[in-house]
């Protein structure tokens, strides 16, 4: 691998890198979100009952994120990871 430190990136390439990073971050969150929904569905298949769940055990589910979990389970009081 050759690394050149003498050249700086153009402003356009920096914007492209930032756009790619944003896109990849959004994709990653989307995948994590879909996985979270899948796991909740496995625990409680009938979605209207999600809002009544106060305790869930997500241990062993290999989740990368539980971001936005409270949106799906608003009464959640206890969570096992």
C-alpha positions as CSV (number, residue, x, y, z in Angstrom):
1,X,0.0,0.0,0.0
2,X,1.3,3.5,-0.9
3,X,0.4,6.4,1.2
4,X,1.0,9.9,0.0
5,X,1.0,12.7,2.6
6,X,2.1,15.4,0.2
7,X,-1.3,15.8,-1.5
8,X,-4.4,17.1,0.1
9,X,-7.9,16.0,-0.9
10,X,-10.0,18.4,-2.9
11,X,-13.0,19.9,-1.2
12,X,-15.2,17.8,-3.6
13,X,-13.7,14.5,-2.5
14,X,-14.1,15.5,1.2
15,X,-17.8,16.1,0.6
16,X,-18.1,12.8,-1.2
17,X,-16.4,11.0,1.7
18,X,-18.8,12.7,4.2
19,X,-21.8,11.8,2.0
20,X,-20.6,8.1,1.8
21,X,-20.1,8.0,5.6
22,X,-23.6,9.4,6.2
23,X,-25.1,6.9,3.8
24,X,-23.3,4.0,5.4
25,X,-24.3,5.2,8.9
26,X,-27.9,5.4,7.8
27,X,-27.7,1.9,6.3
28,X,-26.2,0.6,9.5
29,X,-29.0,2.1,11.6
30,X,-31.6,0.8,9.2
31,X,-30.2,-2.8,9.5
32,X,-30.0,-2.5,13.3
33,X,-33.6,-1.2,13.3
34,X,-34.9,-4.0,11.1
35,X,-33.1,-6.6,13.4
36,X,-34.6,-5.0,16.5
37,X,-38.1,-5.2,15.0
38,X,-37.5,-8.8,14.0
39,X,-36.5,-9.7,17.6
40,X,-39.4,-7.9,19.2
41,X,-41.7,-9.7,16.7
42,X,-40.3,-13.1,17.8
43,X,-41.0,-12.2,21.4
44,X,-44.4,-10.7,20.8
45,X,-45.8,-11.5,17.3
46,X,-48.9,-9.4,17.7
47,X,-47.7,-5.7,17.3
48,X,-50.6,-4.0,19.2
49,X,-49.4,-5.8,22.4
50,X,-46.0,-4.2,22.1
51,X,-47.1,-1.1,23.8
52,X,-48.1,-3.1,26.8
53,X,-44.8,-4.9,27.4
54,X,-43.1,-3.7,30.5
55,X,-40.2,-6.3,30.5
56,X,-38.3,-8.0,27.7
57,X,-35.4,-10.3,27.6
58,X,-33.2,-9.6,24.6
59,X,-30.2,-11.5,25.9
60,X,-28.6,-13.7,23.4
61,X,-30.3,-12.0,20.5
62,X,-27.0,-10.5,19.1
63,X,-28.4,-7.0,18.7
64,X,-26.0,-4.3,17.6
65,X,-28.3,-1.5,18.9
66,X,-31.4,-0.9,20.9
67,X,-31.8,2.6,19.8
68,X,-35.4,3.6,19.4
69,X,-36.6,0.6,21.5
70,X,-38.7,2.9,23.7
71,X,-40.6,4.0,20.6
72,X,-41.7,0.4,20.0
73,X,-42.2,-0.5,23.7
74,X,-43.3,2.8,25.4
75,X,-44.1,1.1,28.8
76,X,-40.8,-0.8,29.0
77,X,-39.5,-0.7,32.5
78,X,-37.1,-3.7,32.6
79,X,-34.7,-4.8,29.9
80,X,-32.3,-7.8,29.9
81,X,-29.5,-7.6,27.4
